[in-house]
Amino acid sequence: MKSIAVIGGGITGITTAYALAKRGFAVTLFEKQRYAAMETSFANGGQLSASNAEVWTHGSTILKGLKWMLKSDAPLLVNPRPSWHKLSWFAEFIASIPHYKQNTIDTARLAVAARQHLFAWADAEGLSFDLKKEGILHIYRDKAGFDHAGEVSKLLAQGGLPRRAVTPAEMRAIEPTLAGTYYGGYFTESDSTGDIHKFTNGLAVAAERLGVRILYEQDVQSLHSDERTASVVVGLGTERQTHRFDGLVVCAGVASRQFASQLGDRVNIYPVKGYSITVNLLGEQSQRAAPTVSLLDDETKLVTSRLGVDRFRVAGTAEFNGYNKDIRADRIQPLIDWVNQCFPGVNTRQVVPWAGLRPMMPNMMPRVGRGRRANVFYNTGHGHLGWTLSAVTADMVGEIMTTTFLPADASSAAKPVASQRKPARYAA
């Protein structure tokens, strides 16, 4: 049985460990925190949103970033202080603009395929994570935004995702609690929501039942490979401990760039900070006034999820400010104001703020596949669609590693259906 190290206990690390264990690998997962999903996978927007597959590499994104650069409450905020990492990332971002349409189509295709895995795993393991299959409603306040959404819908359809335009009257029929004036919307009935933290922890327990060894509170200092053996060096105070494996998979979120460099690879991930609030719905009035259908407000770049009876999650914004995890009041307040405006009957007296760093590649596509060394692999860089894409990219890594390490008969038995295969151009 081949031994594999998985670096990172967020959604991509846990799904990767689970997928590998089901394929017959002996898996050890290293996680810095005390529990799984305590960083970027802790309190995201909660959407499993193929309808949000549009990549950001569009000319309008650059214009908005420049316009909003000095506005502290802007949906997209770029710290003007330069760094080589930031400059190189934006240069590659701009270079990826010509691939906007194809990358959006490919992302939609991945997101649709991911559902099959995620729901099958959840059913098989009996996971409870506040899942709601109520669809996602995209709302638009002007004709320009609505018209752009129409063009995006054509790309999503090419990726296998149907969604339909809805009038303001239909929007209120879909979600009666929504206040305000809107030009129109798009509704994706097949999308869903849930609590990523609950899902990840539940799948971690399931992975352990399959034999995965999860080592928490492990500060991984460095990774090495000589093509045949992969080494994971963990810091224990002033001491160091080295673990050796047949191979390793880097699923370390924003830390993946540093680990890739140690392994001779370039994975140009930038940490894009996102914020969320969890509104505790105090009393029946707030619970009735909060939406049950998930929303995406295109103008403010905010998404929502109803988590059970008494929690309402609002998340979004993008802040390019390096490896900074500070929760800024001037970035949280717009989220609270949005709730007060769109859902005035919700009591926002008890709100839990949070911030996390999304691991984003310049082309908005996850890095999935082999590294330069024969026994090194990556499943990282999913950006704002980590949960949405995680199950299918985990299965893709599993397929690649099965082909690499296991006998041909085991490899042929474990391959996914053709519609789930990753386009070859995603690979390293």
VEXMARNU-704012 format. One line per 2 residues: number of its first residue (from 0); their letters; for each residue x, z, y of C-alpha. Coordinates in pm, 1 decimal, always signed. Example, Ala and Ser with C-alpha at 12.3 -4.5 7.8 and 13.67 -1.06 7.14 Angstrom:
BEGIN
0	as	+1230.0/+780.0/-450.0; +1367.0/+714.0/-106.0 .
REM end
This chain:
BEGIN
0	mk	+0.0/+0.0/+0.0; +149.7/-108.2/+332.1 .
2	si	+184.4/+159.5/+599.4; +74.4/+76.7/+953.2 .
4	av	+100.0/+275.3/+1277.0; -171.2/+230.6/+1539.4 .
6	ig	-74.4/+341.1/+1889.9; -369.6/+466.1/+2092.9 .
8	gg	-691.5/+652.0/+2016.3; -929.8/+478.1/+2253.4 .
10	it	-1196.4/+231.0/+2147.3; -951.7/-45.8/+2051.4 .
12	gi	-721.4/+188.0/+1860.1; -998.6/+354.0/+1661.3 .
14	tt	-1173.5/+26.0/+1576.9; -838.3/-122.9/+1473.7 .
16	ay	-756.7/+173.8/+1249.1; -1100.9/+153.3/+1090.8 .
18	al	-1077.5/-223.2/+1031.6; -731.0/-190.7/+877.7 .
20	ak	-833.6/+97.7/+651.3; -1125.2/-108.1/+519.7 .
22	rg	-875.3/-382.1/+433.2; -659.9/-149.0/+224.9 .
24	fa	-380.8/-41.1/+462.1; -241.5/+311.9/+486.4 .
26	vt	-300.3/+380.1/+855.3; -158.9/+649.2/+1083.0 .
28	lf	-293.3/+661.4/+1439.0; -108.1/+829.2/+1726.4 .
30	ek	-306.2/+958.5/+2024.0; -167.9/+1143.0/+2325.1 .
32	qr	-482.0/+1342.0/+2401.0; -638.7/+1621.8/+2198.8 .
34	ya	-934.5/+1407.2/+2096.8; -1021.1/+1038.3/+2068.3 .
36	am	-1157.8/+842.7/+2365.7; -1046.4/+1083.8/+2637.5 .
38	et	-912.2/+826.9/+2884.9; -1054.4/+479.5/+2962.7 .
40	sf	-1301.1/+508.1/+2672.8; -1446.5/+835.8/+2798.7 .
42	an	-1717.6/+748.5/+3053.7; -1742.0/+374.6/+3110.8 .
44	gg	-2057.3/+186.7/+3207.5; -2191.5/+206.6/+2853.9 .
46	ql	-2281.0/-161.3/+2826.5; -2231.6/-378.9/+2520.2 .
48	sa	-2263.1/-675.8/+2747.7; -2196.9/-1028.6/+2630.4 .
50	sn	-2381.5/-1127.6/+2948.1; -2092.1/-982.7/+3150.4 .
52	ae	-1841.8/-1218.7/+2986.6; -1768.2/-1411.0/+3306.4 .
54	vw	-1396.2/-1370.8/+3375.3; -1283.2/-1277.7/+3725.9 .
56	th	-1039.4/-1568.0/+3768.7; -1258.2/-1746.9/+4020.2 .
58	gs	-1162.9/-1848.8/+4373.9; -1438.3/-1631.2/+4519.8 .
60	ti	-1269.8/-1320.2/+4377.6; -959.9/-1383.8/+4590.7 .
62	lk	-1170.7/-1431.4/+4903.9; -1366.6/-1112.3/+4840.7 .
64	gl	-1048.1/-915.4/+4775.9; -900.1/-1027.0/+5108.0 .
66	kw	-1224.2/-954.1/+5294.7; -1260.0/-606.2/+5145.0 .
68	ml	-892.1/-503.0/+5149.2; -927.4/-247.1/+5430.1 .
70	ks	-1278.0/-127.8/+5340.9; -1248.9/+194.9/+5141.0 .
72	da	-1594.8/+169.3/+4980.5; -1564.8/-198.5/+4883.0 .
74	pl	-1653.3/-301.6/+4525.7; -1307.4/-460.5/+4495.9 .
76	lv	-1023.0/-273.4/+4665.4; -659.3/-381.5/+4666.1 .
78	np	-391.0/-146.5/+4796.0; -187.2/-378.3/+5023.4 .
80	rp	+138.2/-200.6/+4935.0; +338.9/-457.5/+4734.5 .
82	sw	+511.2/-408.1/+4401.6; +672.6/-661.4/+4171.0 .
84	hk	+423.2/-577.3/+3897.4; +124.6/-632.0/+4126.7 .
86	ls	+264.1/-952.4/+4275.8; +349.7/-1103.2/+3939.1 .
88	wf	+7.3/-1008.9/+3805.1; -178.4/-1172.1/+4095.7 .
90	ae	+41.2/-1482.3/+4070.4; -60.1/-1522.2/+3707.0 .
92	fi	-421.7/-1441.9/+3797.7; -426.1/-1729.7/+4046.1 .
94	as	-257.1/-1957.9/+3793.0; -541.0/-1881.3/+3549.1 .
96	ip	-818.4/-1995.9/+3785.0; -826.2/-2350.0/+3635.7 .
98	hy	-912.8/-2191.2/+3297.9; -1207.7/-1991.7/+3436.5 .
100	kq	-1478.7/-2191.1/+3258.7; -1314.1/-2207.1/+2916.4 .
102	nt	-1211.8/-1841.1/+2924.3; -1567.8/-1739.2/+3014.2 .
104	id	-1704.3/-1944.3/+2724.0; -1448.7/-1798.8/+2481.9 .
106	ta	-1516.0/-1442.7/+2598.4; -1889.5/-1489.3/+2546.4 .
108	rl	-1825.0/-1623.9/+2197.6; -1612.2/-1320.8/+2114.1 .
110	av	-1870.9/-1079.3/+2255.3; -2151.9/-1230.6/+2048.8 .
112	aa	-1940.3/-1212.1/+1731.8; -1842.3/-850.8/+1807.7 .
114	rq	-2202.3/-729.8/+1784.2; -2223.1/-813.6/+1415.3 .
116	hl	-1925.4/-592.2/+1334.2; -2011.6/-303.7/+1565.3 .
118	fa	-2373.0/-265.7/+1457.0; -2280.1/-307.3/+1089.2 .
120	wa	-2016.1/-35.2/+1119.5; -2254.1/+196.0/+1305.6 .
122	da	-2523.9/+148.9/+1041.3; -2282.4/+191.4/+750.7 .
124	eg	-2138.3/+513.2/+893.0; -2461.2/+655.8/+1034.0 .
126	ls	-2322.5/+679.3/+1388.8; -2538.4/+829.1/+1663.6 .
128	fd	-2432.7/+722.1/+2013.3; -2746.6/+689.7/+2229.5 .
130	lk	-2783.0/+322.5/+2139.9; -3052.6/+135.3/+2333.9 .
132	ke	-3133.3/-225.8/+2245.7; -3336.8/-286.9/+2560.6 .
134	gi	-3135.2/-575.1/+2705.3; -2944.5/-603.2/+3033.7 .
136	lh	-3098.4/-719.4/+3361.9; -2867.5/-879.7/+3619.9 .
138	iy	-3010.1/-843.7/+3971.0; -2935.0/-1067.2/+4271.5 .
140	rd	-3015.4/-1001.7/+4635.9; -2959.9/-1354.1/+4771.0 .
142	ka	-2987.2/-1718.7/+4669.6; -2610.7/-1774.7/+4657.9 .
144	gf	-2559.9/-1503.1/+4399.7; -2858.9/-1617.3/+4195.2 .
146	dh	-2742.5/-1979.4/+4199.5; -2392.6/-1880.7/+4086.9 .
148	ag	-2550.7/-1684.0/+3801.3; -2727.9/-2001.1/+3696.6 .
150	ev	-2394.9/-2177.8/+3659.2; -2254.0/-1880.9/+3466.4 .
152	sk	-2555.2/-1890.8/+3235.0; -2461.1/-2247.4/+3135.6 .
154	ll	-2115.1/-2125.2/+3032.1; -2258.8/-1828.4/+2842.1 .
156	aq	-2492.2/-2063.4/+2657.0; -2190.4/-2268.4/+2545.6 .
158	gg	-2050.5/-1943.9/+2405.5; -2369.0/-1883.4/+2206.3 .
160	lp	-2546.3/-1641.8/+2442.0; -2892.5/-1727.3/+2575.2 .
162	rr	-3028.9/-1550.3/+2883.2; -3323.4/-1632.8/+3105.7 .
164	av	-3393.6/-1636.2/+3476.1; -3662.0/-1394.6/+3595.0 .
166	tp	-3858.9/-1365.8/+3918.2; -3877.2/-1045.4/+4126.3 .
168	ae	-4220.3/-975.8/+3972.7; -4078.7/-1021.3/+3622.0 .
170	mr	-3784.6/-796.5/+3710.4; -4024.3/-514.1/+3798.5 .
172	ai	-4217.4/-570.0/+3478.1; -3892.2/-537.7/+3284.1 .
174	ep	-3780.8/-227.1/+3478.2; -4065.9/-75.2/+3683.4 .
176	tl	-3853.0/+203.1/+3836.0; -3626.8/-38.6/+4028.4 .
178	ag	-3680.5/-19.7/+4406.1; -3568.7/-270.5/+4668.3 .
180	ty	-3603.7/-639.7/+4749.3; -3435.9/-901.5/+4530.5 .
182	yg	-3413.7/-1279.3/+4520.6; -3427.6/-1291.2/+4140.3 .
184	gy	-3250.1/-1194.7/+3821.5; -3127.6/-1292.6/+3477.7 .
186	ft	-3228.9/-1102.0/+3166.4; -3032.1/-1090.6/+2840.0 .
188	es	-3256.2/-940.6/+2573.4; -2984.6/-931.5/+2306.6 .
190	ds	-2750.4/-698.3/+2501.4; -2751.0/-321.6/+2456.4 .
192	tg	-2602.6/+8.1/+2576.0; -2473.9/+337.0/+2441.2 .
194	di	-2220.9/+615.0/+2480.8; -1871.3/+481.2/+2411.2 .
196	hk	-1725.0/+831.9/+2378.0; -1973.3/+928.9/+2108.5 .
198	ft	-1927.5/+599.2/+1925.9; -1547.6/+619.3/+1927.9 .
200	ng	-1539.0/+977.3/+1805.0; -1793.7/+903.6/+1534.4 .
202	la	-1593.6/+604.5/+1414.5; -1276.3/+816.6/+1420.7 .
204	va	-1437.4/+1058.9/+1174.8; -1545.7/+764.3/+959.8 .
206	ae	-1191.1/+624.8/+968.3; -1054.2/+958.2/+848.4 .
208	rl	-1298.9/+947.4/+556.8; -1144.3/+610.2/+468.7 .
210	gv	-800.7/+771.5/+462.9; -674.5/+711.4/+816.7 .
212	ri	-437.7/+984.5/+931.1; -504.9/+1059.6/+1298.0 .
214	ly	-237.4/+1256.0/+1479.8; -362.1/+1394.6/+1810.9 .
216	eq	-150.3/+1540.3/+2094.0; +129.7/+1300.2/+2005.9 .
218	dv	+330.9/+1186.7/+2307.3; +481.1/+858.7/+2185.6 .
220	qs	+813.5/+813.9/+2362.9; +927.2/+482.2/+2221.6 .
222	lh	+861.5/+211.8/+1963.6; +1119.6/+11.1/+1770.3 .
224	sd	+1125.2/-262.4/+1507.7; +1399.9/-425.7/+1305.7 .
226	er	+1151.1/-680.9/+1164.3; +1118.9/-488.0/+835.0 .
228	ta	+1061.2/-130.5/+952.5; +869.2/-11.4/+1258.6 .
230	sv	+960.4/+324.4/+1412.2; +746.2/+550.7/+1629.2 .
232	vv	+937.7/+818.2/+1820.3; +722.3/+1111.6/+1925.8 .
234	gl	+822.9/+1377.9/+2175.8; +770.9/+1740.2/+2080.8 .
236	gt	+888.7/+1936.4/+2383.4; +1265.4/+1886.0/+2393.2 .
238	er	+1265.8/+1758.7/+2034.9; +1205.1/+1410.1/+1899.4 .
240	qt	+1050.2/+1309.6/+1568.6; +1069.7/+959.8/+1420.8 .
242	hr	+800.1/+814.6/+1193.0; +862.8/+492.3/+1001.8 .
244	fd	+611.0/+231.5/+887.7; +593.0/-120.4/+753.9 .
246	gl	+427.3/-239.0/+1075.3; +258.0/-125.5/+1394.1 .
248	vv	-25.2/-225.5/+1627.2; -14.7/-147.3/+1999.7 .
250	ca	-361.7/-50.7/+2126.7; -241.6/+174.6/+2406.1 .
252	gv	-443.3/+54.6/+2704.2; -244.6/+50.4/+3028.1 .
254	as	+59.4/+196.3/+2846.2; +77.4/-118.0/+2630.3 .
256	rq	+292.1/-298.1/+2887.4; +566.9/-35.9/+2862.6 .
258	fa	+556.1/-26.0/+2481.6; +559.7/-406.3/+2460.5 .
260	sq	+873.5/-415.7/+2672.8; +1046.2/-181.4/+2426.8 .
262	lg	+953.6/-421.3/+2146.6; +1082.0/-731.7/+2325.7 .
264	dr	+741.1/-862.2/+2437.3; +584.2/-922.2/+2776.1 .
266	vn	+225.8/-801.3/+2801.7; +150.1/-808.8/+3173.1 .
268	iy	-132.0/-554.8/+3184.7; -225.8/-407.2/+3522.0 .
270	pv	-421.9/-80.2/+3552.3; -745.9/-161.3/+3735.8 .
272	kg	-923.6/+161.2/+3820.0; -1296.2/+188.1/+3768.4 .
274	ys	-1525.4/+473.7/+3865.1; -1841.6/+614.2/+3715.2 .
276	it	-2093.8/+887.1/+3772.5; -2312.3/+1050.6/+3512.0 .
278	vn	-2632.6/+1173.0/+3672.9; -2782.2/+1465.9/+3486.6 .
280	ll	-3154.3/+1399.6/+3503.2; -3289.9/+1739.0/+3601.1 .
282	ge	-3654.3/+1764.5/+3509.0; -3927.0/+1525.5/+3403.7 .
284	qs	-3961.1/+1362.1/+3745.0; -3600.4/+1237.9/+3745.5 .
286	qr	-3627.3/+1132.5/+3383.9; -3936.2/+922.0/+3459.1 .
288	aa	-3777.0/+776.4/+3775.0; -3454.9/+662.7/+3603.3 .
290	pt	-3438.5/+318.0/+3440.7; -3440.4/+264.2/+3066.8 .
292	vs	-3323.6/-98.2/+3087.7; -2956.0/-148.6/+3171.4 .
294	ll	-2875.8/-317.6/+3502.3; -2590.1/-509.8/+3660.7 .
296	dd	-2604.2/-539.5/+4040.5; -2397.7/-846.0/+4126.6 .
298	et	-2353.3/-762.1/+4496.2; -2219.9/-408.7/+4444.7 .
300	kl	-2059.4/-481.7/+4103.9; -2226.4/-175.8/+3951.8 .
302	vt	-2368.3/-138.3/+3601.0; -2602.7/+123.3/+3459.3 .
304	sr	-2691.0/+273.2/+3123.7; -2951.4/+527.0/+3021.8 .
306	lg	-2786.4/+767.6/+2778.5; -3051.4/+957.8/+2592.6 .
308	vd	-3330.0/+1136.2/+2775.4; -3135.2/+1328.3/+3035.8 .
310	rf	-2829.2/+1123.7/+3139.0; -2796.7/+817.2/+3360.8 .
312	rv	-2457.8/+643.5/+3387.7; -2359.7/+426.5/+3685.7 .
314	ag	-2017.1/+260.8/+3682.2; -1814.6/-15.9/+3837.3 .
316	ta	-1586.0/-114.0/+4123.7; -1227.9/-230.5/+4080.2 .
318	ef	-930.5/-68.6/+4248.7; -578.7/-213.6/+4232.1 .
320	ng	-371.4/+91.8/+4313.2; -114.2/+128.5/+4035.2 .
322	yn	-122.0/+403.7/+3774.4; -334.1/+629.7/+3990.8 .
324	kd	-612.6/+829.2/+3823.5; -730.7/+1019.9/+4131.4 .
326	ir	-1108.0/+1044.4/+4167.9; -1168.1/+956.1/+4531.9 .
328	ad	-1478.1/+1086.6/+4706.4; -1504.1/+771.5/+4921.1 .
330	ri	-1524.9/+562.4/+4602.9; -1775.9/+791.0/+4428.9 .
332	qp	-2017.3/+823.8/+4720.2; -2125.2/+455.0/+4713.8 .
334	li	-2235.8/+502.0/+4352.0; -2449.4/+801.8/+4447.9 .
336	dw	-2589.6/+614.7/+4748.5; -2678.5/+320.6/+4522.9 .
338	vn	-2879.6/+548.3/+4293.4; -3060.9/+700.7/+4591.5 .
340	qc	-3143.0/+351.9/+4723.1; -3248.2/+181.5/+4399.4 .
342	fp	-3403.3/+482.0/+4223.8; -3519.1/+719.3/+4500.3 .
344	gv	-3709.4/+940.8/+4258.8; -3389.9/+1042.3/+4076.7 .
346	nt	-3241.0/+1376.1/+4177.9; -2866.0/+1325.8/+4235.2 .
348	rq	-2791.9/+1691.8/+4291.8; -2594.9/+1717.0/+3966.4 .
350	vv	-2350.7/+1427.3/+3930.0; -2033.5/+1416.9/+3718.3 .
352	pw	-1767.8/+1180.3/+3863.6; -1500.3/+1005.4/+3657.4 .
354	ag	-1229.2/+741.6/+3692.8; -1041.9/+539.3/+3431.8 .
356	lr	-777.8/+265.5/+3425.4; -890.9/-61.9/+3271.5 .
358	pm	-606.4/-251.6/+3098.0; -635.5/-600.8/+3243.8 .
360	mp	-440.7/-915.1/+3166.1; -408.3/-1169.4/+3450.1 .
362	nm	-620.6/-1428.7/+3269.5; -883.6/-1164.4/+3178.4 .
364	mp	-835.3/-1237.4/+2806.5; -730.9/-965.9/+2559.0 .
366	rv	-387.4/-986.4/+2400.2; -465.4/-1010.7/+2029.0 .
368	gr	-213.8/-1110.3/+1765.5; +151.7/-1105.8/+1673.3 .
370	gr	+444.7/-990.0/+1878.8; +795.3/-1131.6/+1877.1 .
372	ra	+894.7/-908.3/+1584.8; +742.8/-997.6/+1248.0 .
374	nv	+581.5/-656.1/+1193.0; +455.1/-593.8/+1548.2 .
376	fy	+98.9/-671.5/+1657.6; -120.2/-621.4/+1966.1 .
378	nt	-485.3/-550.2/+2030.7; -500.9/-459.1/+2397.0 .
380	gh	-577.2/-580.7/+2749.2; -957.2/-602.5/+2714.8 .
382	gh	-1019.4/-508.9/+3078.0; -1382.3/-434.0/+3165.4 .
384	lg	-1506.9/-546.4/+2820.8; -1316.6/-307.6/+2596.4 .
386	wt	-1614.8/-175.4/+2405.7; -1797.6/-507.7/+2406.2 .
388	ls	-1507.2/-693.6/+2240.7; -1335.5/-417.8/+2043.3 .
390	av	-1499.4/-466.0/+1705.0; -1424.0/-835.6/+1677.2 .
392	ta	-1065.8/-812.1/+1805.2; -1003.7/-527.7/+1558.6 .
394	dm	-1127.2/-752.7/+1279.8; -905.0/-1035.6/+1406.7 .
396	vg	-597.4/-814.6/+1395.2; -703.6/-705.8/+1048.1 .
398	ei	-719.5/-1067.2/+934.0; -377.6/-1151.2/+1076.7 .
400	mt	-215.9/-841.5/+925.1; -381.5/-895.8/+588.8 .
402	tt	-235.9/-1245.5/+578.8; +105.6/-1105.4/+676.6 .
404	fl	+133.9/-804.2/+449.4; -105.8/-827.1/+155.1 .
406	pa	-111.2/-1061.0/-146.4; -293.8/-1391.7/-122.0 .
408	da	-587.3/-1277.0/-337.4; -649.8/-974.4/-112.6 .
410	ss	-611.7/-1191.7/+195.3; -872.2/-1444.3/+80.3 .
412	aa	-1118.6/-1168.9/-6.2; -1103.5/-1008.9/+336.7 .
414	kp	-1137.7/-1305.0/+573.8; -1425.8/-1300.0/+824.0 .
416	va	-1673.0/-1583.0/+867.9; -1560.8/-1881.3/+1074.1 .
418	sq	-1775.4/-1790.6/+1377.1; -1583.2/-1464.4/+1411.7 .
420	rk	-1238.2/-1616.0/+1414.6; -1031.0/-1584.5/+1729.0 .
422	pa	-942.5/-1915.9/+1894.6; -578.9/-1987.2/+1817.1 .
424	ry	-485.3/-1994.0/+2186.4; -558.5/-1620.1/+2218.0 .
426	aa	-274.6/-1530.5/+1983.9; +67.1/-1427.1/+2100.3 .
REM end
